Amino acid sequence: MIKMTKKRNYLEISADLLRVAKEGARKSHLVYKANLNFSIIETYLKRLQETGLITVPSDDHLFKTTLKGEEYLNQYMKLTDIFTV
């Protein structure tokens, strides 16, 4: 039997990144924990920053999920719970 893997969509990847960044995370940590590569993560981080879901690194170089990002995660979890049987 062949195991089919499901590709994640933009919303799922964004949620993964925000979940990892909740306590603060360096870019390399985000790459590994969200299972992405360094070239793809740039697009996601730029979009998350533009929409105010994640903060731009300061002197400590840690990306952090904002309050708006936490609200996104809460709503995302509610929706996934509805569709999970």
N, C-alpha and C positions, 0 to 999 in steps of 0.2 A: 504494500500500500504506500502510495506517495503522499507525503505530508505537504499540503499546500500552505504557504506562508502568505499572510495578508499584509499588504503594504499599508503603512500608516498614512493617514491624510494630514493636511496642514493643521487641523484642529488638534489631533492626537499628538503630533510632534510638539506643537506649541505648549500643550498641557504638560508633556514630559519635561520640557525645558523649564517651565515655570515651577514645576514640582521640585526639580533639582535645585533651582535657584532660591527657594524659599528661605534657606538659612544663609545664603550667599555662596557663590561658587565661581571658581576661575573658569575661563573658557575651555581649557583642557578637560576639566571635570565635567562640564556640560556635554562636551563631545562624547566622552566615554559613557557617562551615565544615560544619555539620551540615544546612544547608539547612532551617532551621525559622524560625518567627517568634517574636517576644518573648512573646506570650501563651501559646503552646504550650510553650515551653521551660521555663516556670515549673513545670509539672506534672512534667516529666521530671527537672528538677534536684531538686525536692523529694523525689521517689521515690528517686533515686540517693543523695541525702544520707541519707535514712531507712534505707536498706539498707547504708550504709557503703561504697558504691562510689566516691563522690566526696567531697572535703572541702569544707566551707563556706569561702567566702573569708575570709581574714584581712585584715590591713591592706593587703596588696598587691592585693586584689580579684581574685585568680586562683583559679579552680576547678582542683583537681588530682585526678587519678585516684589512688585509694588502692591498696595492695597487693591488697586484695580485688577492687577494680575491675580491676586488671591480670590477676588470675586469671580473672575473668569474660571478659575479652578473649581470653585464651589458649584457654579452653574454647570460646568462640564461634567463634574461628578454626578450631579443630579440627573442629567440627561443620560449618561451611561448606565446609571442604576435603573432607569426606566426601561431601557432596551435590553438589559441583561436578564436572562431568564434563569 
